[in-house]
Amino acid sequence: MKFLLESNLSKLAKWLRFLGHDVKVLQGEINLKDLSLNQDRVFITTSRRWERTLKKLKMEYLVVPRHDWEVQLCLVIKKFSLEPSLKLNLCAYCGSKLKPVPKEEVKDRVPPRAYESAYDFTLCPHCGSVFWKGTHYGRMVKMLEKAMSRC
């Protein structure tokens, strides 16, 4: 699914990308032009201010609470029947498709302990970020489970 989020929802954007969804984050003031150019996306906001405009554009949207990313994530997953499982196939920062890389290729870009113990290294071809499945993966699964229990 494709989403359009306002800039104050960056943590939600990151988690939706962890789940494998295409997310675009609007920077700065939201305007009619930005919304019109992204009508193929579901707009997620913390404000009802744009509701009338979104209805006129026939744009799907969801209003979420402002300060609780866990409830935000749970509401999005439930509302759009998304699978609550980590795909980790998109860059958490820019949303580009990650490319698998041999760990030797990123040795100088990751902490030594991660290099020794981690697996499944991936690289973002757009922003250059490196990701790997390490000890934090289990914590991420627990965070997702906690979020899902919140709504």
C-alpha positions as CSV (number, residue, x, y, z in Angstrom):
1,M,0.0,0.0,0.0
2,K,1.2,3.6,-0.6
3,F,1.0,6.3,2.0
4,L,1.5,10.0,2.2
5,L,2.3,11.3,5.7
6,E,2.7,14.7,7.2
7,S,6.3,15.4,8.5
8,N,5.4,15.0,12.2
9,L,4.7,11.3,11.6
10,S,8.3,10.3,10.7
11,K,8.4,7.5,13.3
12,L,5.2,6.0,11.8
13,A,6.7,6.4,8.3
14,K,9.8,4.4,9.4
15,W,7.6,1.6,10.8
16,L,5.4,1.4,7.8
17,R,8.6,1.1,5.7
18,F,9.7,-1.7,8.0
19,L,6.5,-3.5,7.1
20,G,7.3,-3.0,3.4
21,H,5.0,-0.1,2.4
22,D,5.7,2.8,0.1
23,V,5.7,5.9,2.3
24,K,6.2,9.5,1.2
25,V,6.6,12.2,3.9
26,L,5.6,15.7,3.1
27,Q,8.0,18.3,4.4
28,G,6.8,21.7,5.4
29,E,3.4,23.1,5.0
30,I,0.8,20.8,3.4
31,N,-0.9,22.3,0.4
32,L,-3.5,21.4,-2.2
33,K,-0.9,20.8,-4.9
34,D,0.9,18.2,-2.7
35,L,-2.3,16.4,-2.1
36,S,-3.4,16.6,-5.7
37,L,-0.1,15.1,-6.9
38,N,-0.4,12.2,-4.5
39,Q,-4.0,11.1,-4.9
40,D,-2.9,7.5,-5.4
41,R,-1.7,7.4,-1.8
42,V,-3.6,7.2,1.6
43,F,-3.0,10.5,3.4
44,I,-2.3,10.1,7.1
45,T,-2.5,13.1,9.3
46,T,-3.0,14.2,12.9
47,S,-5.3,17.1,11.9
48,R,-8.9,17.1,10.7
49,R,-8.2,20.5,9.0
50,W,-7.9,18.9,5.5
51,E,-10.9,16.6,5.8
52,R,-13.3,18.5,3.6
53,T,-10.6,19.0,0.9
54,L,-9.6,15.3,1.0
55,K,-13.3,14.3,0.6
56,K,-13.6,16.6,-2.5
57,L,-10.4,15.1,-3.9
58,K,-11.9,11.6,-3.2
59,M,-8.6,10.9,-1.5
60,E,-8.5,8.1,1.1
61,Y,-7.2,9.3,4.5
62,L,-6.9,8.5,8.2
63,V,-6.6,10.9,11.2
64,V,-4.4,9.5,13.9
65,P,-3.5,10.7,17.4
66,R,-0.6,13.1,17.5
67,H,1.9,11.8,20.0
68,D,1.6,8.0,20.2
69,W,3.4,6.1,17.4
70,E,2.4,2.7,18.7
71,V,-1.4,3.6,18.5
72,Q,-0.8,5.3,15.2
73,L,0.8,2.2,13.7
74,C,-1.8,-0.1,15.2
75,L,-4.7,2.0,13.8
76,V,-3.1,2.0,10.3
77,I,-2.6,-1.7,10.3
78,K,-6.1,-2.4,11.5
79,K,-7.8,0.1,9.2
80,F,-6.1,-1.1,6.0
81,S,-5.8,-4.8,7.0
82,L,-2.0,-4.7,6.7
83,E,0.1,-7.7,7.7
84,P,1.9,-6.9,10.9
85,S,5.2,-8.5,10.0
86,L,8.6,-7.0,9.4
87,K,9.6,-7.1,5.7
88,L,12.7,-4.9,6.1
89,N,13.0,-4.6,2.3
90,L,12.8,-0.7,2.1
91,C,15.2,1.9,3.5
92,A,13.8,3.2,6.8
93,Y,15.1,6.7,5.8
94,C,14.2,7.3,2.2
95,G,12.0,4.3,1.3
96,S,14.2,3.0,-1.6
97,K,14.3,-0.7,-2.3
98,L,17.2,-2.3,-0.4
99,K,19.8,-4.4,-2.2
100,P,21.4,-7.5,-0.5
101,V,25.2,-7.1,-0.3
102,P,28.0,-9.4,0.9
103,K,29.0,-8.5,4.4
104,E,32.6,-8.0,3.2
105,E,31.4,-5.2,1.0
106,V,30.2,-3.2,4.0
107,K,32.8,-4.2,6.6
108,D,34.2,-0.6,7.0
109,R,30.7,0.8,7.4
110,V,29.3,-1.2,10.3
111,P,30.5,-1.6,13.9
112,P,32.9,-4.5,14.4
113,R,30.6,-6.5,16.7
114,A,27.8,-6.2,14.1
115,Y,30.1,-7.4,11.3
116,E,31.0,-10.5,13.4
117,S,27.5,-11.5,14.5
118,A,25.0,-10.0,12.1
119,Y,23.6,-11.4,8.8
120,D,21.5,-10.3,5.9
121,F,23.3,-7.1,5.1
122,T,21.5,-4.7,2.8
123,L,22.4,-1.4,1.2
124,C,20.2,1.5,0.1
125,P,21.3,2.4,-3.4
126,H,19.8,5.9,-3.0
127,C,21.0,7.2,0.3
128,G,23.8,4.7,1.1
129,S,22.4,3.5,4.4
130,V,23.5,0.0,5.5
131,F,21.1,-2.3,7.4
132,W,21.6,-5.8,8.9
133,K,19.7,-8.3,10.9
134,G,21.3,-8.3,14.3
135,T,20.4,-8.5,18.0
136,H,18.0,-5.5,17.5
137,Y,15.8,-7.6,15.3
138,G,14.2,-9.4,18.2
139,R,13.5,-6.1,19.9
140,M,11.9,-4.8,16.8
141,V,9.5,-7.8,16.7
142,K,8.6,-7.2,20.4
143,M,8.0,-3.5,19.7
144,L,5.7,-4.4,16.8
145,E,3.8,-6.9,19.0
146,K,3.4,-4.2,21.8
147,A,2.1,-1.7,19.3
148,M,-0.4,-4.2,18.0
149,S,-1.7,-4.8,21.5
150,R,-2.4,-1.1,22.0
151,C,-5.6,-0.8,20.0
